[in-house]
Amino acid sequence: MSEKEGGWAEVYRGSALAADLILAILEASQIPAERLGLGGNAVFGGLAFELCSILVPLAQASAARHLIESAAEAT
C-alpha cells in the first residue's frame, strides 16, 4: 500500500465493512490503527463513498499486513 505523512502507512483500502473487521483484528492485536472514510456503511455496497483506508504506524505496518493476510487466508 502506501506511506502517509506523519509516519503512518496504509495497510488496507476497500469496503467500510471489511475495514471495520480489520480494525477490530488490529486493535485486538495491540496494533494502533486509524480508519479513514467518509462515513458509516453504505446502503448500497460498492459506491465510491463507501471506500475506507486503515492506517497504522510505520513501525507496525509489516505486522499489520501479516495479520490482515493471515485473516484473509483463514476465510
Biopython code that builds the backbone (N, CA, C, O; Angstrom):
import numpy as np
from Bio.PDB.StructureBuilder import StructureBuilder

atoms = [
    (1, "MET", "N", (0.847, -1.170, 0.000)),
    (1, "MET", "CA", (0.000, 0.000, 0.000)),
    (1, "MET", "C", (0.896, 1.237, 0.000)),
    (1, "MET", "O", (1.918, 1.258, -0.686)),
    (2, "SER", "N", (0.539, 2.228, 0.731)),
    (2, "SER", "CA", (1.313, 3.465, 0.650)),
    (2, "SER", "C", (1.642, 4.016, 2.033)),
    (2, "SER", "O", (1.035, 3.652, 3.040)),
    (3, "GLU", "N", (2.631, 4.910, 2.038)),
    (3, "GLU", "CA", (3.010, 5.600, 3.269)),
    (3, "GLU", "C", (2.407, 6.993, 3.264)),
    (3, "GLU", "O", (2.385, 7.666, 2.233)),
    (4, "LYS", "N", (1.920, 7.420, 4.412)),
    (4, "LYS", "CA", (1.312, 8.738, 4.562)),
    (4, "LYS", "C", (2.234, 9.628, 5.386)),
    (4, "LYS", "O", (3.169, 9.150, 6.029)),
    (5, "GLU", "N", (1.961, 10.910, 5.357)),
    (5, "GLU", "CA", (2.739, 11.856, 6.158)),
    (5, "GLU", "C", (2.555, 11.558, 7.643)),
    (5, "GLU", "O", (1.512, 11.060, 8.068)),
    (6, "GLY", "N", (3.575, 11.868, 8.414)),
    (6, "GLY", "CA", (3.463, 11.706, 9.857)),
    (6, "GLY", "C", (3.803, 10.319, 10.356)),
    (6, "GLY", "O", (3.518, 10.003, 11.511)),
    (7, "GLY", "N", (4.404, 9.478, 9.527)),
    (7, "GLY", "CA", (4.828, 8.164, 9.982)),
    (7, "GLY", "C", (3.755, 7.097, 9.990)),
    (7, "GLY", "O", (3.846, 6.141, 10.759)),
    (8, "TRP", "N", (2.746, 7.237, 9.155)),
    (8, "TRP", "CA", (1.675, 6.248, 9.070)),
    (8, "TRP", "C", (1.721, 5.546, 7.715)),
    (8, "TRP", "O", (2.115, 6.145, 6.715)),
    (9, "ALA", "N", (1.321, 4.286, 7.684)),
    (9, "ALA", "CA", (1.274, 3.510, 6.450)),
    (9, "ALA", "C", (-0.140, 2.987, 6.237)),
    (9, "ALA", "O", (-0.796, 2.545, 7.181)),
    (10, "GLU", "N", (-0.601, 3.039, 5.005)),
    (10, "GLU", "CA", (-1.909, 2.483, 4.662)),
    (10, "GLU", "C", (-1.733, 0.984, 4.462)),
    (10, "GLU", "O", (-0.922, 0.552, 3.642)),
    (11, "VAL", "N", (-2.496, 0.190, 5.213)),
    (11, "VAL", "CA", (-2.392, -1.266, 5.105)),
    (11, "VAL", "C", (-3.638, -1.886, 4.493)),
    (11, "VAL", "O", (-3.653, -3.080, 4.190)),
    (12, "TYR", "N", (-4.680, -1.088, 4.308)),
    (12, "TYR", "CA", (-5.911, -1.594, 3.691)),
    (12, "TYR", "C", (-6.658, -0.437, 3.051)),
    (12, "TYR", "O", (-6.689, 0.676, 3.575)),
    (13, "ARG", "N", (-7.259, -0.730, 1.904)),
    (13, "ARG", "CA", (-8.198, 0.204, 1.278)),
    (13, "ARG", "C", (-9.289, -0.646, 0.633)),
    (13, "ARG", "O", (-9.011, -1.510, -0.198)),
    (14, "GLY", "N", (-10.522, -0.390, 1.025)),
    (14, "GLY", "CA", (-11.628, -1.166, 0.486)),
    (14, "GLY", "C", (-12.925, -0.812, 1.180)),
    (14, "GLY", "O", (-13.121, 0.317, 1.630)),
    (15, "SER", "N", (-13.812, -1.795, 1.261)),
    (15, "SER", "CA", (-15.154, -1.550, 1.786)),
    (15, "SER", "C", (-15.134, -1.191, 3.268)),
    (15, "SER", "O", (-14.237, -1.590, 4.011)),
    (16, "ALA", "N", (-16.134, -0.435, 3.672)),
    (16, "ALA", "CA", (-16.242, 0.009, 5.063)),
    (16, "ALA", "C", (-16.446, -1.172, 6.010)),
    (16, "ALA", "O", (-15.892, -1.181, 7.109)),
    (17, "LEU", "N", (-17.223, -2.154, 5.606)),
    (17, "LEU", "CA", (-17.474, -3.310, 6.463)),
    (17, "LEU", "C", (-16.185, -4.084, 6.721)),
    (17, "LEU", "O", (-15.886, -4.430, 7.864)),
    (18, "ALA", "N", (-15.427, -4.356, 5.667)),
    (18, "ALA", "CA", (-14.153, -5.058, 5.832)),
    (18, "ALA", "C", (-13.183, -4.223, 6.662)),
    (18, "ALA", "O", (-12.429, -4.769, 7.467)),
    (19, "ALA", "N", (-13.196, -2.913, 6.474)),
    (19, "ALA", "CA", (-12.318, -2.027, 7.245)),
    (19, "ALA", "C", (-12.627, -2.132, 8.736)),
    (19, "ALA", "O", (-11.711, -2.145, 9.558)),
    (20, "ASP", "N", (-13.899, -2.205, 9.089)),
    (20, "ASP", "CA", (-14.278, -2.341, 10.499)),
    (20, "ASP", "C", (-13.762, -3.655, 11.086)),
    (20, "ASP", "O", (-13.288, -3.687, 12.221)),
    (21, "LEU", "N", (-13.855, -4.737, 10.311)),
    (21, "LEU", "CA", (-13.359, -6.032, 10.781)),
    (21, "LEU", "C", (-11.842, -6.015, 10.951)),
    (21, "LEU", "O", (-11.317, -6.517, 11.945)),
    (22, "ILE", "N", (-11.147, -5.438, 9.981)),
    (22, "ILE", "CA", (-9.688, -5.347, 10.055)),
    (22, "ILE", "C", (-9.267, -4.486, 11.233)),
    (22, "ILE", "O", (-8.312, -4.815, 11.937)),
    (23, "LEU", "N", (-9.965, -3.396, 11.448)),
    (23, "LEU", "CA", (-9.664, -2.523, 12.581)),
    (23, "LEU", "C", (-9.789, -3.290, 13.898)),
    (23, "LEU", "O", (-8.954, -3.131, 14.789)),
    (24, "ALA", "N", (-10.817, -4.111, 14.025)),
    (24, "ALA", "CA", (-11.007, -4.910, 15.240)),
    (24, "ALA", "C", (-9.867, -5.911, 15.426)),
    (24, "ALA", "O", (-9.392, -6.106, 16.545)),
    (25, "ILE", "N", (-9.429, -6.544, 14.344)),
    (25, "ILE", "CA", (-8.321, -7.504, 14.417)),
    (25, "ILE", "C", (-7.042, -6.807, 14.866)),
    (25, "ILE", "O", (-6.322, -7.310, 15.728)),
    (26, "LEU", "N", (-6.768, -5.657, 14.280)),
    (26, "LEU", "CA", (-5.548, -4.927, 14.630)),
    (26, "LEU", "C", (-5.583, -4.448, 16.078)),
    (26, "LEU", "O", (-4.590, -4.567, 16.796)),
    (27, "GLU", "N", (-6.711, -3.913, 16.506)),
    (27, "GLU", "CA", (-6.824, -3.436, 17.883)),
    (27, "GLU", "C", (-6.702, -4.584, 18.884)),
    (27, "GLU", "O", (-6.100, -4.414, 19.944)),
    (28, "ALA", "N", (-7.267, -5.755, 18.559)),
    (28, "ALA", "CA", (-7.154, -6.917, 19.437)),
    (28, "ALA", "C", (-5.711, -7.402, 19.535)),
    (28, "ALA", "O", (-5.328, -8.045, 20.513)),
    (29, "SER", "N", (-4.919, -7.091, 18.520)),
    (29, "SER", "CA", (-3.507, -7.475, 18.499)),
    (29, "SER", "C", (-2.600, -6.362, 19.012)),
    (29, "SER", "O", (-1.383, -6.423, 18.839)),
    (30, "GLN", "N", (-3.183, -5.350, 19.640)),
    (30, "GLN", "CA", (-2.436, -4.231, 20.223)),
    (30, "GLN", "C", (-1.672, -3.406, 19.184)),
    (30, "GLN", "O", (-0.629, -2.830, 19.491)),
    (31, "ILE", "N", (-2.194, -3.349, 17.954)),
    (31, "ILE", "CA", (-1.607, -2.503, 16.914)),
    (31, "ILE", "C", (-2.506, -1.285, 16.762)),
    (31, "ILE", "O", (-3.664, -1.425, 16.368)),
    (32, "PRO", "N", (-1.998, -0.089, 17.067)),
    (32, "PRO", "CA", (-2.823, 1.112, 16.915)),
    (32, "PRO", "C", (-3.170, 1.328, 15.448)),
    (32, "PRO", "O", (-2.315, 1.189, 14.573)),
    (33, "ALA", "N", (-4.411, 1.665, 15.188)),
    (33, "ALA", "CA", (-4.865, 1.837, 13.808)),
    (33, "ALA", "C", (-5.911, 2.936, 13.745)),
    (33, "ALA", "O", (-6.631, 3.194, 14.709)),
    (34, "GLU", "N", (-5.975, 3.568, 12.598)),
    (34, "GLU", "CA", (-6.973, 4.604, 12.330)),
    (34, "GLU", "C", (-7.731, 4.237, 11.067)),
    (34, "GLU", "O", (-7.138, 3.797, 10.081)),
    (35, "ARG", "N", (-9.042, 4.420, 11.100)),
    (35, "ARG", "CA", (-9.906, 4.160, 9.945)),
    (35, "ARG", "C", (-10.286, 5.502, 9.338)),
    (35, "ARG", "O", (-10.817, 6.377, 10.021)),
    (36, "LEU", "N", (-10.011, 5.652, 8.057)),
    (36, "LEU", "CA", (-10.374, 6.872, 7.344)),
    (36, "LEU", "C", (-11.453, 6.551, 6.326)),
    (36, "LEU", "O", (-11.314, 5.621, 5.533)),
    (37, "GLY", "N", (-12.514, 7.314, 6.351)),
    (37, "GLY", "CA", (-13.599, 7.127, 5.401)),
    (37, "GLY", "C", (-14.571, 8.277, 5.522)),
    (37, "GLY", "O", (-14.452, 9.118, 6.413)),
    (38, "LEU", "N", (-15.530, 8.309, 4.623)),
    (38, "LEU", "CA", (-16.474, 9.418, 4.610)),
    (38, "LEU", "C", (-17.651, 9.229, 5.545)),
    (38, "LEU", "O", (-18.377, 10.186, 5.813)),
    (39, "GLY", "N", (-17.859, 8.035, 6.046)),
    (39, "GLY", "CA", (-18.999, 7.837, 6.926)),
    (39, "GLY", "C", (-19.149, 6.382, 7.299)),
    (39, "GLY", "O", (-18.190, 5.612, 7.250)),
    (40, "GLY", "N", (-20.345, 6.018, 7.668)),
    (40, "GLY", "CA", (-20.637, 4.649, 8.053)),
    (40, "GLY", "C", (-20.768, 3.749, 6.844)),
    (40, "GLY", "O", (-20.359, 4.104, 5.739)),
    (41, "ASN", "N", (-21.336, 2.592, 7.065)),
    (41, "ASN", "CA", (-21.528, 1.650, 5.971)),
    (41, "ASN", "C", (-22.583, 2.167, 5.009)),
    (41, "ASN", "O", (-23.597, 2.729, 5.422)),
    (42, "ALA", "N", (-22.334, 1.973, 3.743)),
    (42, "ALA", "CA", (-23.250, 2.442, 2.707)),
    (42, "ALA", "C", (-24.471, 1.529, 2.620)),
    (42, "ALA", "O", (-24.397, 0.343, 2.942)),
    (43, "VAL", "N", (-25.577, 2.087, 2.187)),
    (43, "VAL", "CA", (-26.787, 1.299, 1.978)),
    (43, "VAL", "C", (-26.592, 0.366, 0.796)),
    (43, "VAL", "O", (-27.036, -0.782, 0.825)),
    (44, "PHE", "N", (-25.932, 0.852, -0.238)),
    (44, "PHE", "CA", (-25.650, 0.060, -1.431)),
    (44, "PHE", "C", (-24.146, -0.148, -1.521)),
    (44, "PHE", "O", (-23.403, 0.817, -1.702)),
    (45, "GLY", "N", (-23.684, -1.384, -1.399)),
    (45, "GLY", "CA", (-22.257, -1.667, -1.435)),
    (45, "GLY", "C", (-21.631, -1.319, -2.772)),
    (45, "GLY", "O", (-22.293, -1.351, -3.810)),
    (46, "GLY", "N", (-20.350, -0.987, -2.736)),
    (46, "GLY", "CA", (-19.617, -0.710, -3.951)),
    (46, "GLY", "C", (-19.588, 0.738, -4.374)),
    (46, "GLY", "O", (-18.912, 1.076, -5.345)),
    (47, "LEU", "N", (-20.298, 1.604, -3.680)),
    (47, "LEU", "CA", (-20.277, 3.019, -4.030)),
    (47, "LEU", "C", (-18.957, 3.639, -3.585)),
    (47, "LEU", "O", (-18.360, 3.207, -2.599)),
    (48, "ALA", "N", (-18.510, 4.644, -4.310)),
    (48, "ALA", "CA", (-17.195, 5.244, -4.051)),
    (48, "ALA", "C", (-17.068, 5.789, -2.633)),
    (48, "ALA", "O", (-15.994, 5.694, -2.039)),
    (49, "PHE", "N", (-18.134, 6.357, -2.077)),
    (49, "PHE", "CA", (-18.024, 6.941, -0.740)),
    (49, "PHE", "C", (-17.989, 5.893, 0.359)),
    (49, "PHE", "O", (-17.845, 6.231, 1.534)),
    (50, "GLU", "N", (-18.118, 4.622, -0.010)),
    (50, "GLU", "CA", (-18.020, 3.551, 0.967)),
    (50, "GLU", "C", (-16.563, 3.137, 1.200)),
    (50, "GLU", "O", (-16.277, 2.414, 2.154)),
    (51, "LEU", "N", (-15.647, 3.583, 0.348)),
    (51, "LEU", "CA", (-14.251, 3.185, 0.479)),
    (51, "LEU", "C", (-13.629, 3.742, 1.753)),
    (51, "LEU", "O", (-13.841, 4.900, 2.112)),
    (52, "CYS", "N", (-12.861, 2.901, 2.423)),
    (52, "CYS", "CA", (-12.176, 3.281, 3.654)),
    (52, "CYS", "C", (-10.723, 2.850, 3.567)),
    (52, "CYS", "O", (-10.368, 1.950, 2.807)),
    (53, "SER", "N", (-9.899, 3.502, 4.353)),
    (53, "SER", "CA", (-8.493, 3.126, 4.488)),
    (53, "SER", "C", (-8.205, 2.853, 5.953)),
    (53, "SER", "O", (-8.812, 3.446, 6.845)),
    (54, "ILE", "N", (-7.268, 1.944, 6.183)),
    (54, "ILE", "CA", (-6.775, 1.681, 7.527)),
    (54, "ILE", "C", (-5.307, 2.087, 7.544)),
    (54, "ILE", "O", (-4.519, 1.636, 6.713)),
    (55, "LEU", "N", (-4.947, 2.940, 8.498)),
    (55, "LEU", "CA", (-3.573, 3.400, 8.661)),
    (55, "LEU", "C", (-3.022, 2.897, 9.984)),
    (55, "LEU", "O", (-3.725, 2.865, 10.994)),
    (56, "VAL", "N", (-1.749, 2.503, 9.964)),
    (56, "VAL", "CA", (-1.047, 2.082, 11.180)),
    (56, "VAL", "C", (0.309, 2.776, 11.215)),
    (56, "VAL", "O", (0.786, 3.233, 10.176)),
    (57, "PRO", "N", (0.945, 2.869, 12.385)),
    (57, "PRO", "CA", (2.288, 3.446, 12.442)),
    (57, "PRO", "C", (3.255, 2.646, 11.565)),
    (57, "PRO", "O", (3.160, 1.422, 11.478)),
    (58, "LEU", "N", (4.184, 3.350, 10.918)),
    (58, "LEU", "CA", (5.142, 2.691, 10.023)),
    (58, "LEU", "C", (5.856, 1.525, 10.689)),
    (58, "LEU", "O", (6.083, 0.494, 10.055)),
    (59, "ALA", "N", (6.210, 1.675, 11.950)),
    (59, "ALA", "CA", (6.949, 0.631, 12.657)),
    (59, "ALA", "C", (6.152, -0.662, 12.785)),
    (59, "ALA", "O", (6.735, -1.728, 12.983)),
    (60, "GLN", "N", (4.829, -0.583, 12.674)),
    (60, "GLN", "CA", (3.990, -1.767, 12.836)),
    (60, "GLN", "C", (3.282, -2.173, 11.546)),
    (60, "GLN", "O", (2.414, -3.046, 11.566)),
    (61, "ALA", "N", (3.638, -1.555, 10.440)),
    (61, "ALA", "CA", (2.967, -1.836, 9.169)),
    (61, "ALA", "C", (3.173, -3.278, 8.719)),
    (61, "ALA", "O", (2.234, -3.916, 8.242)),
    (62, "SER", "N", (4.375, -3.793, 8.861)),
    (62, "SER", "CA", (4.657, -5.161, 8.433)),
    (62, "SER", "C", (3.830, -6.167, 9.233)),
    (62, "SER", "O", (3.249, -7.089, 8.662)),
    (63, "ALA", "N", (3.778, -5.991, 10.541)),
    (63, "ALA", "CA", (2.989, -6.889, 11.391)),
    (63, "ALA", "C", (1.508, -6.788, 11.059)),
    (63, "ALA", "O", (0.804, -7.797, 11.043)),
    (64, "ALA", "N", (1.032, -5.580, 10.794)),
    (64, "ALA", "CA", (-0.380, -5.385, 10.453)),
    (64, "ALA", "C", (-0.718, -6.072, 9.136)),
    (64, "ALA", "O", (-1.748, -6.737, 9.027)),
    (65, "ARG", "N", (0.142, -5.914, 8.139)),
    (65, "ARG", "CA", (-0.104, -6.567, 6.843)),
    (65, "ARG", "C", (-0.119, -8.081, 6.994)),
    (65, "ARG", "O", (-0.931, -8.763, 6.369)),
    (66, "HIS", "N", (0.779, -8.608, 7.824)),
    (66, "HIS", "CA", (0.818, -10.053, 8.057)),
    (66, "HIS", "C", (-0.484, -10.533, 8.702)),
    (66, "HIS", "O", (-1.029, -11.559, 8.296)),
    (67, "LEU", "N", (-0.980, -9.812, 9.687)),
    (67, "LEU", "CA", (-2.251, -10.176, 10.328)),
    (67, "LEU", "C", (-3.403, -10.151, 9.333)),
    (67, "LEU", "O", (-4.243, -11.051, 9.329)),
    (68, "ILE", "N", (-3.445, -9.122, 8.492)),
    (68, "ILE", "CA", (-4.520, -8.998, 7.504)),
    (68, "ILE", "C", (-4.463, -10.156, 6.515)),
    (68, "ILE", "O", (-5.496, -10.738, 6.182)),
    (69, "GLU", "N", (-3.262, -10.496, 6.041)),
    (69, "GLU", "CA", (-3.111, -11.616, 5.108)),
    (69, "GLU", "C", (-3.498, -12.935, 5.765)),
    (69, "GLU", "O", (-4.147, -13.772, 5.138)),
    (70, "SER", "N", (-3.106, -13.126, 7.023)),
    (70, "SER", "CA", (-3.449, -14.353, 7.748)),
    (70, "SER", "C", (-4.952, -14.483, 7.929)),
    (70, "SER", "O", (-5.507, -15.573, 7.783)),
    (71, "ALA", "N", (-5.611, -13.379, 8.245)),
    (71, "ALA", "CA", (-7.066, -13.403, 8.413)),
    (71, "ALA", "C", (-7.754, -13.695, 7.087)),
    (71, "ALA", "O", (-8.761, -14.402, 7.061)),
    (72, "ALA", "N", (-7.231, -13.165, 5.990)),
    (72, "ALA", "CA", (-7.830, -13.403, 4.674)),
    (72, "ALA", "C", (-7.675, -14.861, 4.264)),
    (72, "ALA", "O", (-8.578, -15.428, 3.649)),
    (73, "GLU", "N", (-6.540, -15.478, 4.596)),
    (73, "GLU", "CA", (-6.314, -16.881, 4.260)),
    (73, "GLU", "C", (-7.230, -17.798, 5.060)),
    (73, "GLU", "O", (-7.610, -18.865, 4.578)),
    (74, "ALA", "N", (-7.584, -17.397, 6.264)),
    (74, "ALA", "CA", (-8.418, -18.229, 7.134)),
    (74, "ALA", "C", (-9.867, -18.289, 6.671)),
    (74, "ALA", "O", (-10.607, -19.183, 7.081)),
    (75, "THR", "N", (-10.283, -17.351, 5.825)),
    (75, "THR", "CA", (-11.685, -17.343, 5.385)),
    (75, "THR", "C", (-11.894, -18.077, 4.104)),
    (75, "THR", "O", (-13.021, -18.153, 3.614)),
]
sb = StructureBuilder()
sb.init_structure("model")
sb.init_model(0)
sb.init_chain("A")
sb.init_seg("    ")
for serial, (resi, resn, name, xyz) in enumerate(atoms, 1):
    if name == "N":
        sb.init_residue(resn, " ", resi, " ")
    sb.init_atom(name, np.array(xyz, "f"), 0.0, 1.0, " ", f" {name:<3s}", serial, name[0])
structure = sb.get_structure()
